[in-house]
Amino acid sequence: MAKGKLFVISGPSGTGKGTIINEILKANDDIRLSISMTTRQPREGEQHGVQYFFATREEFEALIAEDGFIEYADVYGNYYGTPKKAVNDWMESGQDVLLEIDVQGAIQVKEKFPEAILLFILPPSLIVLRARLEGRRTDTQEVINKRMANAAKEIALVGHYDYAVVNNKLEVAVEEAVAIIKGQRCKLNEEIAAEIVGRY
């Protein structure tokens, strides 16, 4: 059985990457969404093992010491990371895995998994992005300014990615993201070619 592929999706807050990922999962029932671990407190409605694996700082740091993460980062005083074991187990069983992580984490993943396919979701412009963030009415102006500054830094690192999709019209962005994943699944390497030859 060929090893599963690892897809990574990133993009600034407000680009709609969460919605795009949900549509990808609807179109591909055989792709697993990796669940991150965090030390932050659960928000209302969040459940352990659904949105995140919630852990204490001590538990998280013990896993760091065991090299138990594909990537991790300290974000505003809380750890976020991708546990390695579940991802490896899924890929070894032939399942594709999708990670939704920030740019720094994606670069870490690419270093450990050079075969990973990195996809960046872009807004049509920074002006549109600010309008979307303000339209959500969930953040203060100070937080929005921080998100905008962070977005500019993230976009500057888009060259580390394999693909970029501009989310101007959601349905078009979804089509492009799904097409990228389907195309990568058809891409040959020695292992996949050997499996195909073995079947015939």
C-alpha positions as CSV (number, residue, x, y, z in Angstrom):
1,M,0.0,0.0,0.0
2,A,1.4,3.4,-1.0
3,K,2.0,5.8,1.8
4,G,-0.6,8.6,2.2
5,K,0.2,12.2,1.2
6,L,0.6,15.1,3.6
7,F,-1.2,18.3,2.7
8,V,-0.7,21.6,4.6
9,I,-3.0,24.6,4.3
10,S,-2.1,28.0,5.7
11,G,-3.2,31.5,5.3
12,P,-3.8,34.7,7.2
13,S,-6.8,35.0,9.6
14,G,-9.8,36.0,7.6
15,T,-8.9,34.4,4.3
16,G,-11.6,31.7,4.6
17,K,-9.2,28.8,4.9
18,G,-11.4,27.1,7.5
19,T,-14.4,27.1,5.1
20,I,-12.2,25.9,2.2
21,I,-10.9,23.0,4.4
22,N,-14.4,22.0,5.3
23,E,-15.4,21.9,1.6
24,I,-12.2,19.8,0.8
25,L,-13.2,17.3,3.5
26,K,-16.7,17.1,2.0
27,A,-15.3,16.4,-1.4
28,N,-12.7,13.8,-0.1
29,D,-14.1,11.5,2.5
30,D,-10.8,9.6,2.6
31,I,-8.7,12.4,3.8
32,R,-8.0,12.9,7.5
33,L,-7.9,16.3,9.2
34,S,-5.1,16.3,11.8
35,I,-6.2,17.7,15.2
36,S,-3.7,20.1,16.9
37,M,-2.8,20.1,20.5
38,T,-2.9,23.3,22.5
39,T,-2.3,24.5,26.1
40,R,-4.9,27.3,25.8
41,Q,-8.2,26.9,27.6
42,P,-11.2,25.5,25.6
43,R,-13.6,28.1,24.3
44,E,-17.3,27.7,24.6
45,G,-18.6,24.8,22.6
46,E,-15.1,23.3,22.0
47,Q,-14.5,19.7,22.8
48,H,-11.4,17.8,23.6
49,G,-10.4,15.7,20.6
50,V,-12.7,17.5,18.2
51,Q,-11.4,21.1,17.7
52,Y,-8.2,20.5,19.6
53,F,-6.5,18.1,22.1
54,F,-6.3,20.3,25.2
55,A,-3.2,19.7,27.4
56,T,-1.4,21.3,30.3
57,R,1.8,23.1,29.6
58,E,3.7,20.3,31.5
59,E,2.1,17.6,29.3
60,F,2.9,19.5,26.1
61,E,6.5,20.1,27.2
62,A,6.9,16.4,28.0
63,L,5.8,15.6,24.5
64,I,8.3,18.1,23.1
65,A,11.1,16.3,25.0
66,E,10.0,13.0,23.4
67,D,10.1,14.6,19.9
68,G,6.4,13.9,19.7
69,F,5.5,16.8,17.4
70,I,5.8,17.4,13.7
71,E,5.8,21.1,14.5
72,Y,4.9,23.3,17.4
73,A,5.0,27.0,18.4
74,D,4.4,29.2,21.3
75,V,1.7,31.7,20.2
76,Y,0.8,34.5,22.6
77,G,1.8,32.4,25.6
78,N,0.1,29.2,24.6
79,Y,1.6,26.2,22.8
80,Y,0.1,24.8,19.6
81,G,1.4,21.7,17.9
82,T,0.8,18.8,15.6
83,P,1.2,15.4,17.3
84,K,3.4,13.2,15.2
85,K,2.1,9.7,16.0
86,A,-1.4,10.0,14.6
87,V,-0.2,11.6,11.4
88,N,2.5,9.0,10.8
89,D,0.0,6.1,11.6
90,W,-2.6,7.5,9.1
91,M,0.0,8.0,6.4
92,E,1.6,4.6,6.9
93,S,-1.9,3.1,6.5
94,G,-2.3,4.8,3.1
95,Q,-4.5,7.7,4.2
96,D,-3.9,11.3,3.1
97,V,-3.7,13.8,6.0
98,L,-4.5,17.5,6.0
99,L,-2.9,20.0,8.4
100,E,-4.2,23.5,9.0
101,I,-1.3,25.3,10.5
102,D,0.5,28.7,10.4
103,V,3.4,29.5,8.1
104,Q,6.1,28.9,10.6
105,G,4.7,25.5,11.4
106,A,4.3,24.7,7.7
107,I,8.0,25.5,7.1
108,Q,8.9,23.1,9.9
109,V,6.7,20.4,8.4
110,K,8.4,20.8,5.0
111,E,11.8,20.4,6.6
112,K,10.8,17.1,8.2
113,F,8.5,15.9,5.4
114,P,10.0,17.3,2.1
115,E,7.3,15.4,0.2
116,A,4.5,17.4,2.0
117,I,2.4,19.6,-0.3
118,L,2.0,23.1,0.9
119,L,-1.0,25.2,-0.1
120,F,-1.4,28.9,0.8
121,I,-4.8,30.7,0.8
122,L,-4.5,34.4,-0.1
123,P,-7.0,37.2,0.2
124,P,-7.7,39.2,-3.0
125,S,-5.9,42.1,-1.3
126,L,-5.0,43.4,2.2
127,I,-7.8,46.0,1.9
128,V,-10.3,43.2,1.4
129,L,-8.8,41.2,4.2
130,R,-9.1,44.1,6.6
131,A,-12.8,44.6,5.6
132,R,-13.4,40.9,6.2
133,L,-11.8,41.0,9.7
134,E,-13.8,44.1,10.6
135,G,-17.0,42.6,9.2
136,R,-16.7,39.7,11.6
137,R,-17.1,42.1,14.5
138,T,-15.3,39.7,16.8
139,D,-12.0,41.5,17.4
140,T,-11.0,44.9,18.7
141,Q,-9.2,47.3,16.3
142,E,-6.0,46.6,18.1
143,V,-6.4,42.9,17.5
144,I,-7.3,43.5,13.8
145,N,-4.1,45.6,13.4
146,K,-2.1,42.8,14.8
147,R,-3.7,40.3,12.5
148,M,-3.0,42.6,9.5
149,A,0.6,43.0,10.5
150,N,0.9,39.2,10.9
151,A,-0.8,38.7,7.5
152,A,1.8,40.8,5.7
153,K,4.6,38.7,7.4
154,E,2.9,35.5,6.4
155,I,2.3,36.5,2.8
156,A,6.0,37.4,2.5
157,L,6.8,33.7,3.1
158,V,4.5,32.4,0.3
159,G,7.6,31.3,-1.7
160,H,8.0,28.3,0.7
161,Y,4.7,26.9,-0.6
162,D,3.9,24.7,-3.6
163,Y,0.6,26.3,-4.5
164,A,-1.3,29.6,-3.8
165,V,-5.1,30.0,-4.1
166,V,-6.7,33.4,-4.0
167,N,-10.0,33.3,-2.2
168,N,-11.9,36.0,-4.1
169,K,-15.0,33.9,-4.9
170,L,-15.3,31.0,-2.4
171,E,-16.7,28.4,-4.8
172,V,-13.8,29.1,-7.3
173,A,-11.2,28.9,-4.5
174,V,-12.7,25.6,-3.3
175,E,-12.6,24.2,-6.9
176,E,-8.9,25.1,-7.2
177,A,-8.0,23.6,-3.8
178,V,-9.8,20.4,-4.5
179,A,-8.2,20.2,-8.0
180,I,-4.7,20.6,-6.5
181,I,-5.4,17.7,-4.1
182,K,-6.8,15.5,-6.8
183,G,-3.9,16.3,-9.1
184,Q,-1.4,15.4,-6.4
185,R,-3.1,12.1,-5.7
186,C,-2.6,11.2,-9.4
187,K,1.1,12.2,-9.3
188,L,3.5,9.3,-9.7
189,N,6.7,8.5,-7.8
190,E,8.7,5.3,-7.7
191,E,6.7,3.8,-4.8
192,I,3.3,4.4,-6.5
193,A,4.6,3.3,-9.9
194,A,5.8,0.0,-8.3
195,E,2.4,-0.5,-6.7
196,I,0.6,0.1,-10.0
197,V,2.9,-2.4,-11.8
198,G,2.3,-4.9,-9.1
199,R,-1.4,-4.7,-9.6
200,Y,-1.1,-5.6,-13.3
